[in-house]
Amino acid sequence: MSEESKRREALVYHAKPTPGKIKVVPTKKHSSQRDLALAYSPGVAAPCLEIAKDKSNVYKYTAKGNLVAVISNGTAVLGLGDIGPEASKPVMEGKGLLFKIFADLDCFDIEVDTKDVDEFITTVKNIAPTFGGINLEDIKAPEAFEIERRLKEELDIPVMHDDQHGTAIISSAALLNALEIAEKKIEDVKILISGAGSAAISCTSLYVKLGARKENIMMFDIDGLITKDRVDLGPEQMQFATDQPKINLREAFKGTDVFLGLSAGNIVDGDMLKSMNDSPIVFAMANPTPEIDYHTAMASREDIIMATGRSDHPNQVNNVLGFPYIFRGAMDVRATKINEEMKLAATYAIAQLAKEPVPEQVNIAYGELKIAFGRDYIIPKPFDPRLIATIPPAVARAAMESGVAQEPITDWDKYTE
């Protein structure tokens, strides 16, 4: 199918038969006068008064506990950049669709028309009583760091910038399994990062929590290697600055074990990969065009372990493996935040699931004969039905053990079922 045909298909999909991808539907009977009297006046006064007496009753009488806000200002949309709040709405609606189909969480997408950090934070705080969780999306760095940090501090519901942490969690799970296959230890490997935005910073930070050493990490942005003498970057980037002599990206590949790309397409070639150590791990995740074409990378050497952000190649690092289930687990115990313990629990749960025997329905869904743990399968497939019974319990348990759960689960078998 030509690119123009794909474009037209996408436009028709979004426009017909009804514009957009999500809608609101009633959850209660509404066919009689009695039903309407209960749904609105006068019946609605009873739950209102109960909530006025105790705010926590809002979870008992309204949809708050199952409602996520997907909020963006459209300043860093996919690979499209700063295209504005209206142009970001198809992406936010799409996120809402994914929340619903994978974790049965309802969603309102909210596009905020401001680039001012304080104004954005104030807007989100003012509407937060509506929601049980807030998924921040497609907000450019460095503003994204401050926005998330302050909202996590100032709100008592789960807040997560998925571009940062979703990518970090999924790529970390993939990295753990790739290292196992490559027979390497995370504390020993040399890691090269191309990109210094919110996703790259979050990925690298989580790699460090898993055991990677900062002295083994080199991070590049558009202006080159991040070194300690740079004065043009914020503290998030500078925590990964090196004091070694400046080299270019091509030179940096020599003798490395892991490459993480969250930058721009077609900036890496096969010769760069050939200069890496044995069994190199290459995560080229720029979208829609990876840092190096999948087929070019695979042809460069036989021992490569490769992942991209694309669905048409093996090992897709897809955030849908994480965010629906992380919010599901967090909201089911009414967690006040999504903390590091919960993110690590999700990481380990995803990594472990890839090692389990794959159900036949997954093989059928992807047209495969026998998917099994190995170089072409280091993370689960998005349509694996086991994800919903694996990740939310791990996240919920971590929330309880770390002290941020307000309604602990007591019957784990029932919850998993």
C-alpha positions in Angstrom: 0.0 0.0 0.0 1.4 3.4 -1.0 2.0 6.1 1.6 -0.9 8.2 0.1 -3.2 5.2 0.4 -2.3 4.7 4.0 -2.8 8.4 4.7 -6.3 8.3 3.1 -7.2 5.2 5.0 -6.2 6.8 8.3 -8.3 9.9 7.5 -11.4 7.9 6.6 -10.9 5.8 9.8 -11.0 8.9 12.0 -13.8 10.6 10.1 -16.3 7.8 9.4 -19.0 6.9 10.3 -18.6 9.2 13.4 -15.7 11.6 13.8 -13.3 10.6 16.5 -12.5 7.3 18.3 -14.3 7.5 21.7 -17.7 8.4 23.2 -19.5 8.5 26.5 -22.3 5.9 27.2 -24.7 5.6 30.2 -24.0 2.9 32.8 -27.4 2.9 34.5 -30.9 2.3 33.3 -32.6 5.3 31.8 -35.7 4.1 30.1 -38.3 5.4 32.6 -39.3 8.4 34.6 -38.2 6.6 37.7 -34.8 6.0 36.3 -34.4 9.6 35.4 -35.5 10.7 38.8 -32.8 8.5 40.4 -30.2 9.6 37.9 -30.8 13.3 38.3 -33.2 15.3 40.4 -34.3 14.5 43.1 -32.4 11.2 43.5 -29.0 12.6 42.8 -29.1 14.6 46.0 -28.6 11.6 48.2 -25.1 10.6 46.9 -24.2 14.3 46.7 -24.8 14.7 50.4 -22.9 11.5 51.2 -19.9 12.8 49.4 -20.2 16.2 51.1 -20.0 14.4 54.4 -17.0 12.3 53.3 -15.1 13.1 50.1 -13.9 9.5 49.8 -17.5 8.5 49.0 -17.0 10.0 45.6 -15.3 6.7 44.7 -18.4 4.8 45.9 -21.1 6.8 44.1 -19.4 8.1 40.9 -17.1 6.9 38.1 -14.1 8.8 39.4 -12.3 5.6 40.4 -12.4 4.2 36.9 -11.8 7.5 35.1 -8.4 8.6 33.7 -7.6 12.0 32.2 -5.2 12.0 29.2 -3.9 15.6 29.2 -1.6 17.3 26.7 -0.7 20.8 25.4 0.5 19.3 22.1 4.1 20.5 22.4 5.8 17.2 21.6 3.3 15.0 19.7 4.7 11.6 18.5 7.3 12.5 15.9 5.4 15.5 14.8 6.7 18.1 17.3 4.8 21.1 18.6 1.6 21.0 16.6 -0.7 22.5 19.1 -3.6 21.2 21.4 -6.2 20.7 18.7 -3.8 18.7 16.4 -2.9 16.5 19.4 -6.5 15.5 20.0 -6.5 12.4 17.7 -3.5 11.1 19.7 -5.2 11.7 23.0 -8.4 10.1 21.8 -6.3 7.1 20.7 -4.8 6.9 24.1 -8.3 6.8 25.6 -9.2 4.0 23.3 -6.2 2.0 24.4 -7.0 2.5 28.1 -10.5 1.2 27.5 -9.8 -1.9 25.3 -6.8 -3.1 27.3 -7.7 -2.2 30.9 -11.4 -1.2 30.8 -10.5 2.2 32.1 -12.7 5.1 31.0 -11.0 8.2 29.7 -11.6 11.9 29.0 -9.0 13.4 26.7 -8.2 17.0 27.6 -6.1 19.4 25.4 -4.9 22.4 27.3 -4.1 25.6 25.3 -1.1 26.9 27.2 2.7 26.5 27.1 3.1 28.2 30.5 4.1 25.6 33.1 2.3 27.3 36.0 -0.8 27.8 34.0 -0.8 24.2 32.9 -0.3 22.9 36.4 -3.1 25.1 37.8 -5.5 23.9 35.1 -4.8 20.2 35.8 -5.0 20.7 39.6 -8.4 22.5 39.2 -9.9 19.6 37.2 -8.3 16.8 39.2 -11.3 16.1 41.4 -13.0 14.6 38.4 -10.5 11.8 37.9 -9.0 8.8 39.6 -5.7 9.1 37.6 -3.9 11.5 35.3 -1.9 10.4 32.2 0.3 13.3 31.0 1.1 13.0 27.3 3.2 14.6 24.6 4.6 17.5 26.6 8.0 18.7 25.6 11.1 18.7 27.8 12.2 20.3 30.0 8.7 21.6 31.0 7.5 18.0 31.2 9.8 17.2 34.1 8.6 20.1 36.3 4.9 19.6 35.4 5.0 15.9 36.4 7.1 16.5 39.5 4.8 19.2 40.9 1.6 17.5 40.0 2.8 14.3 41.8 3.7 16.4 44.8 0.5 18.4 44.9 -2.2 15.8 44.0 -3.3 12.7 45.8 -4.1 10.6 42.7 -1.8 8.7 40.4 0.0 11.0 37.9 2.3 9.7 35.2 3.9 11.2 32.1 3.7 8.1 29.9 6.2 9.4 27.3 8.8 9.3 30.0 7.9 6.4 32.3 6.0 4.1 29.9 8.8 4.0 27.5 11.3 3.5 30.3 9.4 0.6 31.8 8.9 -1.3 28.6 12.4 -0.7 27.3 13.8 -1.7 30.7 11.9 -5.0 30.6 13.3 -5.6 27.1 16.8 -4.7 28.2 16.8 -7.1 31.2 15.8 -10.0 28.9 18.2 -8.9 26.1 21.0 -8.9 28.6 20.1 -12.4 29.8 20.2 -13.7 26.2 23.4 -11.9 25.5 24.8 -13.3 28.8 25.8 -9.8 30.1 25.4 -8.1 33.4 23.7 -4.7 33.5 26.4 -3.3 35.9 29.1 -4.2 33.3 27.7 -3.0 30.0 28.6 0.2 28.2 25.4 2.1 27.2 25.1 4.7 24.4 22.1 6.9 24.4 21.0 9.0 21.4 18.5 11.6 22.6 18.2 13.6 25.8 14.5 14.4 26.0 12.0 13.2 28.6 11.8 9.6 27.4 15.6 9.2 27.1 16.2 10.7 30.5 13.5 8.5 32.1 14.8 5.3 30.4 18.4 6.0 31.5 17.3 6.8 35.0 15.5 3.5 35.3 18.4 1.6 33.8 20.5 3.1 36.6 18.0 1.9 39.2 18.3 -1.6 37.7 22.0 -1.5 38.2 23.6 0.3 35.2 26.6 2.5 36.2 26.6 6.1 35.2 30.3 6.0 34.4 29.4 3.4 31.7 26.8 5.7 30.0 27.3 8.2 27.2 24.4 10.4 26.3 24.1 12.5 23.1 21.7 15.3 22.2 21.4 17.2 19.0 24.6 19.2 19.9 26.7 16.2 20.7 28.0 14.3 23.7 26.7 15.6 27.0 29.9 16.5 29.0 30.3 18.2 32.3 31.5 21.4 30.8 28.2 22.0 28.9 26.2 25.0 30.2 23.2 24.8 27.8 21.4 21.9 29.5 19.2 21.4 32.6 19.9 19.2 35.7 18.0 16.2 34.2 20.4 15.9 31.3 23.5 16.9 33.3 23.1 14.0 35.7 24.4 11.8 32.9 27.2 14.1 31.8 30.6 12.6 31.4 34.1 14.2 31.9 35.7 12.2 29.1 37.0 13.9 25.9 34.3 14.9 23.4 33.8 12.3 20.6 31.1 12.1 17.9 28.3 9.5 17.7 30.1 7.3 15.3 33.2 7.1 17.5 31.0 6.5 20.6 29.7 3.2 19.1 33.1 1.5 19.4 33.1 -1.0 22.2 29.6 -0.4 23.5 27.1 -3.1 24.4 23.8 -1.3 24.3 22.4 1.4 22.0 19.2 3.3 23.0 17.9 5.6 20.3 15.1 8.1 21.1 16.2 10.8 18.7 15.9 11.0 14.9 15.6 8.6 12.0 18.5 7.3 9.9 21.4 8.7 11.9 23.0 5.3 12.4 24.5 2.9 9.8 25.7 -0.7 9.8 29.3 0.1 10.2 28.5 1.8 13.5 26.8 -1.4 14.7 29.8 -3.5 13.6 32.0 -1.6 16.0 29.9 -2.6 19.0 30.9 -5.5 21.3 29.6 -9.1 20.7 25.8 -9.6 20.9 25.0 -5.9 20.8 21.6 -4.7 22.0 20.2 -2.1 19.7 16.9 -0.3 20.6 16.3 2.1 17.7 13.0 3.7 18.9 12.6 6.9 17.0 9.1 7.0 15.4 8.1 6.6 12.8 11.6 6.2 11.3 14.1 4.4 13.6 17.7 5.6 14.0 18.6 2.7 11.7 16.4 0.6 9.5 15.6 -2.8 11.0 16.7 -4.8 7.9 19.9 -2.8 7.6 20.7 -3.4 11.2 20.0 -7.1 11.0 22.1 -7.5 7.9 25.1 -5.7 9.6 25.8 -8.7 11.9 24.2 -12.0 13.0 24.5 -11.6 16.8 22.4 -8.4 17.1 19.4 -8.2 19.5 17.2 -5.5 18.0 14.0 -3.7 19.1 12.2 -0.7 17.6 9.0 1.2 18.3 7.3 -0.2 15.1 4.7 -2.9 15.0 5.9 -4.4 11.7 9.2 -5.7 13.3 9.9 -8.1 16.2 10.4 -6.7 19.7 8.2 -3.6 19.5 8.8 -1.4 22.5 5.1 -0.4 22.8 3.9 1.7 25.7 0.5 -0.1 25.6 2.2 -3.0 27.4 2.5 -0.7 30.4 0.3 2.4 30.9 -3.2 0.7 30.8 -2.2 -1.9 33.4 -0.1 0.4 35.6 -3.0 2.7 36.0 -5.4 -0.2 36.5 -3.3 -1.6 39.4 -2.7 1.9 40.9 -6.3 2.9 40.7 -7.7 -0.4 42.0 -5.9 0.2 45.3 -6.6 4.0 45.2 -2.8 4.7 45.2 -1.9 8.3 45.9 0.9 8.2 43.4 2.8 6.0 40.9 6.2 5.6 42.6 9.5 4.0 41.7 8.5 0.7 43.4 5.4 0.4 41.3 7.4 1.2 38.1 10.0 -1.4 38.9 7.3 -4.0 39.7 5.8 -3.4 36.3 9.2 -3.8 34.7 10.0 -7.1 36.3 6.4 -8.4 35.6 6.7 -7.6 31.9 10.1 -9.1 31.6 9.1 -12.3 33.4 5.9 -12.7 31.3 8.0 -12.9 28.1 9.7 -16.0 29.5 6.5 -17.9 30.0 5.0 -20.2 27.4 3.0 -18.2 24.9 -0.8 -19.0 24.6 -1.8 -20.3 21.2 -4.2 -17.4 20.7 -1.3 -15.1 20.7 0.5 -17.1 18.0 -2.7 -17.0 16.0 -3.2 -13.2 16.5 0.3 -12.6 15.1 0.4 -15.3 12.4 3.2 -17.1 14.1 3.7 -20.9 14.6 5.5 -20.8 17.9 6.5 -17.6 19.6 9.1 -18.3 22.3 11.6 -16.3 24.4 14.6 -15.4 22.4 16.3 -12.8 20.2 13.1 -12.1 18.3 10.8 -12.1 21.4 12.2 -10.3 24.4 9.0 -8.6 25.4 5.3 -9.7 25.3 3.0 -8.9 22.4 0.4 -6.2 23.0 -2.5 -8.6 22.5 -1.3 -11.1 25.0 -4.4 -11.6 27.3 -2.1 -12.4 30.2 -1.0 -8.8 30.6 -4.1 -7.7 32.4 -3.8 -10.5 35.0 0.0 -10.0 35.5 0.9 -6.4 35.6 -2.0 -4.8 37.6 -1.5 -7.2 40.6 2.2 -6.6 40.6 1.7 -2.8 40.6 -1.1 -3.0 43.2 1.1 -5.1 45.5 4.0 -2.7 45.1 1.7 0.2 45.9 0.6 -1.6 49.1 4.1 -2.6 50.2 5.4 1.0 49.6 2.6 2.6 51.6 0.7 4.5 49.0 -2.4 2.4 48.7 -5.5 3.6 50.3 -7.7 0.6 49.7 -5.5 -2.5 50.0 -6.5 -5.7 48.2 -7.1 -8.7 50.5 -8.2 -11.5 48.2 -5.5 -11.7 45.5 -7.0 -14.7 43.8 -10.3 -12.9 43.3 -8.5 -9.7 42.1 -6.4 -11.6 39.6 -9.5 -13.5 38.3 
